[in-house]
Structure formats: C-alpha cells, structure tokens
Amino acid sequence: MKFKSRALHALLALFILVFSPVFSAGENPAGYLEQAFPDGLIDADQQEYALESLEGKIVGLYFSASWCRGCAAFSRILVPFRDKHSDVFEVVMVGFDNNSTDMHAYMKDYGMAWAAIPYDSSARLAMKEHFAVSEIPQMIIVTSEGRVLTKDGYQQVQLMGDEALAHWQKLSGAADSAE
C-alpha cells in the first residue's frame, strides 16, 4: 500500500512539474526575457531585436520551418493576426529549418516582422525540448514574465481568430487591468 501511495505522490508531483504555468520566470519581465533568450533575439534581416519590445505583451513562441506546408499555411494567417495586434501581441520564431539562411529567407518571404531566436542559440533547442515540441506548426502563448497561457495557440488562432487574443488577455489578467 505504501508503494501505491508513493507512486501516486510521485505522479502528482510530476504532473505539477510538467504542467506548471511558468517557464523559468524571473522576478521581472526583463529578467525572464534575458534568461529565456540569453543570446538575444534577431529579426529577419539578422539585426538585433530589442528584448524590451516584448515587455508587457503576450508572446507567441512560434515553432515553424520553411519546408513545412502546414507552417506556410498558418504563417499566412499568423502574419496579419500579429500585425493587427502588434501593440499587445508579439511572435518569436523558434526555427525548425535546417539552417539560419533558410529560416531568415522564410521569415522574409512571408513578411514576418517579428523576432527570432538566433539559429545557433542554445535557447532555440532548449525551448523545443522544454515544451516537448515534436511536430510543427505549434505556438505556445506566454506572458512576457514567462507564464504559459496555452500550448494551443496555433489551434486557437485558427479556430477563434481575433477572439484568441481576448482569451489570452483574460487568462493573463491583462483584460482586467485594461478596464
């Protein structure tokens, strides 16, 4: 009987750990952002992208690649969605391409005017592993403080359209503070 109880407690602890809503969140947004993106962020032209641009926003960690047909289809939806809501929502590309050149060409071809984790950054692979991303496209929605709002951002944008953002704002508490 003790074994079952210990196993149940271990399983419960594992469940809490795995589904914890925080991904290494720091005490303040800048601290989390610097920790999550230790090599910084860059844009499609491989120019530095200011981490401060993400502060106070809802962030979509977009796991995608140029060779993925589903990613191309979703990117055609995501780009105008992000552009329409860029004052409160930002995307960070977590590239699955085979190299940096392909990732940046993909971003330019689809008009992705958002940040990307540098291809050679250990943070890119750490994000993939942390969120157990095994298929793409996928978009994890987090606050700029690192709290996970949903792992279903891709599906929510497709099904809910603009209402997805209102849903995330409600989950983050941003809708309450804006009223």
SVG drawing of the C-alpha trace seen along z (x, -y; Angstrom):
<svg xmlns="http://www.w3.org/2000/svg" viewBox="-14 -51 39 53">
<polyline fill="none" stroke="black" stroke-width="0.4" points="0.0,0.0 2.9,-2.4 4.2,-1.8 0.9,-2.9 0.8,-6.0 4.4,-6.9 3.8,-6.3 0.7,-8.4 2.5,-11.3 5.4,-11.0 2.9,-11.0 1.2,-14.0 4.5,-15.9 5.5,-15.1 2.1,-16.3 2.5,-19.6 6.1,-20.0 5.2,-19.2 2.1,-21.4 3.4,-24.2 2.4,-27.5 5.9,-29.1 8.9,-28.6 11.8,-29.8 10.1,-33.0 12.2,-35.7 11.1,-38.3 10.6,-40.9 9.9,-40.8 13.4,-41.8 14.9,-39.1 12.8,-36.4 13.3,-37.6 17.1,-37.7 17.0,-34.3 14.8,-32.8 16.7,-34.4 20.4,-34.6 21.7,-35.2 19.1,-37.9 16.7,-38.0 17.2,-39.0 14.8,-39.9 14.5,-38.6 17.5,-40.7 19.5,-39.2 19.7,-42.5 19.3,-42.8 15.8,-42.8 15.3,-44.6 14.1,-42.3 12.3,-45.3 9.9,-45.2 8.3,-42.1 7.8,-43.6 4.1,-43.8 3.0,-41.8 1.6,-38.4 4.1,-36.4 3.6,-33.6 6.6,-31.2 6.1,-30.0 7.7,-26.7 7.9,-26.6 10.0,-25.9 10.0,-26.8 9.8,-23.2 6.5,-22.6 3.4,-23.0 1.2,-23.4 3.5,-26.1 3.3,-28.0 -0.5,-27.9 -0.6,-29.0 2.0,-31.8 -0.4,-33.3 -2.9,-33.6 -0.5,-34.5 1.3,-37.4 -1.9,-39.6 -3.1,-38.5 0.2,-39.6 0.3,-42.8 -3.2,-43.7 -2.4,-43.2 1.3,-44.1 0.7,-46.7 -0.2,-43.9 0.9,-40.6 4.3,-39.6 5.7,-36.5 9.1,-35.0 10.2,-32.5 11.7,-29.3 13.0,-27.9 13.0,-24.3 14.7,-24.9 17.9,-23.1 20.0,-26.3 19.9,-30.0 19.7,-31.1 16.6,-29.1 14.9,-30.4 15.6,-34.0 14.5,-33.6 11.3,-32.0 10.7,-35.0 11.3,-37.5 9.2,-35.6 6.2,-35.6 6.6,-39.1 7.3,-38.0 8.2,-41.4 8.9,-39.8 11.8,-38.4 13.5,-35.1 15.8,-33.2 19.2,-33.1 19.6,-29.8 22.8,-28.9 21.4,-29.8 21.1,-27.0 17.8,-28.7 16.2,-27.5 16.8,-23.9 16.0,-24.4 12.6,-25.8 11.9,-22.8 12.9,-20.4 11.2,-22.3 7.8,-22.4 8.3,-18.9 7.6,-20.1 7.6,-17.1 5.5,-18.5 5.0,-21.8 3.5,-24.3 3.0,-24.9 2.6,-28.1 3.0,-28.4 1.4,-31.5 3.2,-33.1 3.3,-36.4 6.4,-38.4 7.0,-37.3 7.2,-33.7 3.8,-32.3 2.3,-29.8 -1.2,-30.8 -1.8,-27.9 0.1,-25.4 -2.7,-25.5 -2.0,-29.0 -1.9,-27.6 -5.3,-26.0 -6.8,-28.9 -5.8,-31.4 -7.2,-29.2 -10.5,-28.5 -11.1,-31.7 -9.4,-34.4 -9.2,-37.7 -11.1,-36.2 -8.0,-34.2 -6.2,-37.3 -9.1,-38.4 -9.0,-34.9 -5.2,-35.1 -5.6,-38.6 -8.3,-37.3 -6.0,-34.4 -3.1,-36.8 -5.2,-39.2 -4.4,-42.0 -8.1,-42.4 -8.9,-43.2 -6.2,-45.8 -7.1,-47.5 -10.7,-48.1"/>
</svg>
